[in-house]
Amino acid sequence: MILDDSERPAAEYEALADALEALREEVAAEQLRDSQLEGLFDEATTSNPSIWNTVTAFIDVEDGEAVVTEESKLAQGSWAPEIVDGCDAMLTVDINYGQMPDEFKYTVTKKLDEKIEQARAEVERARDES
């Protein structure tokens, strides 16, 4: 299917929302050790909170699927623009040393819900503008 320029942004946001929904379902249904967010969980629950504030998973949509390309910790500050511009979504959680898997899953699914809602709102905005 060929999209004209006015349909492209809506389709991209829709693909992002769909991919994030699938990732949310994967996290909810699977053990963290079997999910793409295993690295995020490890970083968020084993990093020293005296040094690190947050950890972020950088997510790309590839062939309609959300793919976690890397995880990175941040002490204070912000990500370099080239890192942020190079990904489709970022999922950031606070460092919480020793956090239990169920609590982490709850936090991550809520954050993914917010990202999905934002993407769906962008779909509607893009469609309204075209």
KAHUMO-V685143 format. One line per field, one symbol per residue. ss: DSSP state (h for helix, s for strand, l for the rest). phi: phi as a letter, one per 30 degrees, with the letter a starting at -180 (. if undefined). psi: psi as a letter, one per 40 degrees, with the letter a starting at -180 (. if undefined). A space follows every 50 residues. Layout:
# KAHUMO-V685143
ss=???
phi=???
psi=???
This chain:
# KAHUMO-V685143
ss=llllhhhhhhhhhhhhhhhhhhhhhhhhhllhhhlllhhhhhhhhhllll lllsssssssssllssssssssssllllllhhhhhlllssssssllllll hhhhhhhhhhhhhhhhhhhhhhhhhhhhhl
phi=.ccdeddeedddddddddddddddddddccdedccdceddeeddcbdddd cccbbbcccccbhicdbddabbcbdajbddedddddbdabccbddbeied edddedddddddedddddddddeddddddd
psi=hhhidddddddddddddddddddddddddiiddeieedddddddeeihee didiihhhhihhfeihhhdiiiihciaiiidddddeidihhhiihgheii ddddddddddddddddddddddddddddd.
